[in-house]
Amino acid sequence: MKVFMVGGTGLLGSAAAEIFLERGHSVTSVALPPIPDGAPIPKEMKLELGNLYDKTDDEIRQILREHDCFVFAAGVDERVEFPAPVYDAYDKYNIQPLRRLLPLCKEVGVKKAVVLGSYFSYLAKERPDMRLTEKHPYIRSRIDQENVAFSFADKTFDVSVLELPYIFGTQPGRKPVWVILIEQLKRMDKLPFTMYPGGGTAMITVRQVGQVIVGAAERSTGTKAWPVSMYNMTWKEFLKIVYEARGMGKSRTILSIPPWAMRLGVSSVVKEYAAKGIESGIDPLELPRIMDLNLFIPDSFAKELGATEDDIHGAIFDSIRVSQAVFDGAVSLISMRGE
């Protein structure tokens, strides 16, 4: 199978590229420079550095021609800050590329597409009573992304969307998105305990994301959204690992607080965003309701796509350790971004 990937040098794209190549497939990618120092970019991947979206449609058709599968492993998530209206940024990085590229894929005979999405889409569909798309621009954008992707599917063109949970693992030279968590926790370091919501989250490692991307390319047919996860942890369990990685030991006291209490705590965040002209993709005052949930996903979907066991503790530890180093100014790394 010949695979064309947007985001082939990124954290997730490079992990998938390595697995594609190990299984005998070929991979081509156009990606924005620079490549992070030390990043494990497979040498066998055909790579062009540049902005794919600056090319004409005819140039893109020529690149896509004779490929069997298109993988969209780029875009941004809710932790990247943008000025209001934030939905416009999500549309630019996560949705408009699909509106342009998927029709071109079909025109030149590409047979399937794999799109990386978010497990917030899964939650929005499972809990319509929460009206998440009305309250959170990021969640609305991810549902819109799925709908746009699926609108191009037909009998000749399969489309899979991977609804990914929180992902742990690092790429040398690239700044983890978890620096924002360090910033949040730092405010409570002088207290003898940490106050945090009582819910939990699904999660997966970088290597496992690579596996499910390849699995979807090889196995998924028709039109399907895959809610993928390999591990489920309460926030309390997760934060124990976080504090261990921060060098603060394994015995930090974590107090689970109800949504109303967290809402009081985020009022300062709302003021900070307003002062900086930033609109959050997830409404901070509504976030406590989400974080109070056990947003868990069974591992059966990921395993069906070929994910195997991995060291989630080690992946979390590494992500937080590097994030702490960035926060402390000990290292300077390339930030995550939309391709």
N, C-alpha and C positions, 0 to 999 in steps of 0.2 A: 504494500500500500504506500502511495506517495502522499505525504502530509504537508500541507502548508499551515503555518502557525503564526498568528499575530501574538507577540509577546514571548518569543522563543528564548530570549536572554533573561527573562524575569525569573523570580523565585519559583513559580509553579510551572511556567513554560519550559524552563531548562530541565526540570525534573522529569517532565513528561517526554521531552525530546530524547533524553538518555534512554528511557524505557522503550520508546518507539524504535530507536536504533538497535537496542539489544535484541529486539524481536524481529529484526530484519526489514523494518520499514525504512523509508527515506524521509528526511525532514528538511524543509526549506522555511526560512523565516526572514522577514524584514523587521528590524528593531531599531529603536532610537539609541544613539550613542549617549554617553560612554558605557562600555561594559565595565562593571565593577571589578576592581583588582582582585584576582584570585578566584573569581566566579567560575564554577565548573561547567563551562559551556562546552558541550560535546564538539570535538573537532570535526566529526563526520557530518554535522549539520551544515547545510549550505546556508550561509548567513550574509545578508546585505545590511549594512548599517545606514539608516536614513529614516525618513518619515514616509511611511507607506501612503498616508493620506494626501501627501503633496503630489503624488503621481496621478496621471490622467487615467481615466477608466480603461483606455486601450492598453496602457502600460500595465495596469493591474490585471487585466485579462490575460496578457501575455505571461505574467508571473504565475497566475493560477492555472493556466492551461496544463493539461495532462496530470493534474493532481486528483486524488480520489477523495481526500478528506480535508476539511477546513477546521482549524481549531482557533477559537478566540479566547486566548489566555491573557488578556490585557484588561484595562479599565481601572476603576478606583472603587474603594468602599467607603463606608460611612465615617471612617476615622481620618480621612483626608479632609482638611478644612478648605472651604470655598466661601466667597462672598455671596450674599443673597442676590438673586434667587438660586439656591443651591441645586435645585432640580436641573437647571440649565447645564451645570457641570456634569451631572450624571448622564444627561441626555447626550452631551458632547462626547464623553469618553466611553459610555457603556451601550448606548442605543444607536446613535447615528452611524457608527461604524458598521453595524449589522445591516442597517437600511441600505447602505451603499454596497457593502461587500457581498452579502448573501445573494442578491440578484446576479452579480457578476460571476459568482461561483456556479450558479445554475446554468448561466449562459454558456460556460466553457466545459460543462460536463462533470463538475465535482458532484459526488454522489451523496455526501453527508457532511453535517456540521456538528461540532461540539462546542457549546458555549458555557463559559464559567459564570455562574450566577451566585445567588445567596440563599441561605436557609431562612432568611426573613420572608422570602416568597412562600416557602413551605408553611411558615407560621401564619401568614396572612390568609392563606387558603384554608388552613385547619381551623383558624379562629376568626371567622368573618365578623363575629360579634364584637371584636376589639376595634374594628374599623381602622386598621393599621395604615392602609393606603391613604386615608383621609388625613391622618395625623402626622405621618412621617414621609417627607419627600423621598428619602432613600428607598424605603420599602415600596412606595408607589413606582419608583423608577425601575426597581428590579422586576416587579410584576409586568410593567410595560415592556421591559427588555425581553422577558419570556414571550409575551404576546407578539412582539415584533419578530422574534426569531421563528416562532411557530407559524407565523403568517406566510412564510416562504416554503414551508414543507409541503410536499406532495408525494405521489407515488414514485417519483424519480429522485427525490431529495429528502433524506432523513435528517431530522434535527433533534439533538439531545441538549438539554440544559442541566448542568450539574449544580444543584442547590447546596453550595458549600457552607459548612459551619466555620467556627474559628479554627484557624490553621496555625500549626506550630512547627518551627524549624527555621533555619537561617541559610542565607546565601552569603558567602564571604564578600565583603565590600559593600553590601546593601543594608540600609537602615531598616530595622524591623518596624512594623506598625505599632508594636506594643510599647513604644516609648510613651505614648499617651497614658497608658496604665500606670507607668512609673510616676508620671506627673500627678496623677490623681492620688495615688497612695502616699506620696511624699508628704502631703498635707496632714496625714495622720501619724507620721513616724514618731512624733514626740508623745503621742498618747500610748498608754499601756495596752491598747487594743485597737483593732481595726473594725469599723462599722461598714457592713456591706450587705447587699440584698440576700435573701434566703433561698433564691432559686438556683438554677444551674444551666449548663450549656452543653450542647454537642460539640465535638471537636475531632480533629483529624491531623495527621502529620503531613508535611510537604511531600514525602515519598509516597504516601498513600494517595494524595491528590494526583500525583503523576500516574499512579496505577489506574485510578478510576477514569482519568482522561483517556488513557490508552484503551482501557476496557470499553468505554463508551464508543470510541472510534471503531473498535473491532466487533463489538457485540450488539450495541443498541440499534434498533430499527424503528422506523415510523417516527412518531412525534412523542417524546416523553421527557418529563421533568423528573430528575432523580434526586431525592433528598438523601444526601450521603453523609455518613458519620461512622466513626469506628469506636469512639469513646464518649461516655457521658459522665460529667462531673458536676457536683454542686460547686457553687462559688467558693464555699468554705474549703473544700478539698483542693480546688485549684489554687487558692491564695496561699495555702500551706506550702505548695511547691514554689510559688512566686517569692515568698519571703525567704525560703531556703536559698533560692538562686540569687537573691539580693544580699546574701551573707548575713541575714538576721536570724538564722536558726530555724528549727522546725516546730517550735512551740508557740509561735505568735498566736495570741487569742483573737479569734474572729467572731464578732457578734453579728448575728443575722438580724437585720432591721426590716420593718414592714415598709411598703411603698410610701406611705405618708411621711415617714421619717427621712427616707432618702430624698423625697421631693424637697424637703426643707434644706437639705444639704446641697442640692444642685442649683439653688437660687443664685448663688454667687457665680456659677458657671454661665447662667443665662445673662447676667450682667457683663461678664467678661466677653462673651460672644458679641453682645450688642456694642460694646466699646470698640471691638476690633472690626465691626461690620461683617461678622461671620454669621451665617445661618447654618445651624446643625441639621444634618440629614435625618437624624433621629431626634425628635423633640425631647429636650432634657427633662421637661416636666412630665412627659408621658413614658419616658424610659423606665422609671421604677416599676411600672406594671409589667413590662417585658422581662426585666431582670428578676422579678419575683417568681416567674414561671420556671419550671423545670423544662427548658426547651431541649428536650432529648429526642434523638432519632435512633431507631434500631440500626444495628450494623449490617443487617441483611442486604440492604440495597448496595452498599459499598462492596460487600463481599461478592455480590452477584456480578459486579463489574471488575472483580479480580483483586481487590485490596487485601493485603495480608497484614498480620500483626506487626507492630512496630513499637518503639520505646517512646511512648507519649510523655512520660516523666522527663526523659532526657531532652525531648524536643521542646517542652515547655521551659525547662531549665536553661537551655541554650538561648532560646528566644529572649528570655528575661535578662539573662546575664549580659547579652550584647546590648539590649535596650538600656539597661542600667549604665553601661559604659558610655553609650551615646549621651544619655541624660547628664552624666558627670563630666562630659566634655573630654573623655579619655580617648575617644576615637571620632573620626569624621567620615561618615559613610554617605553613599548616594541614596537619596530618598526614593521610596516607591512612587510610581506615577503611572498615569495612563499612557499607553503607547501612541 
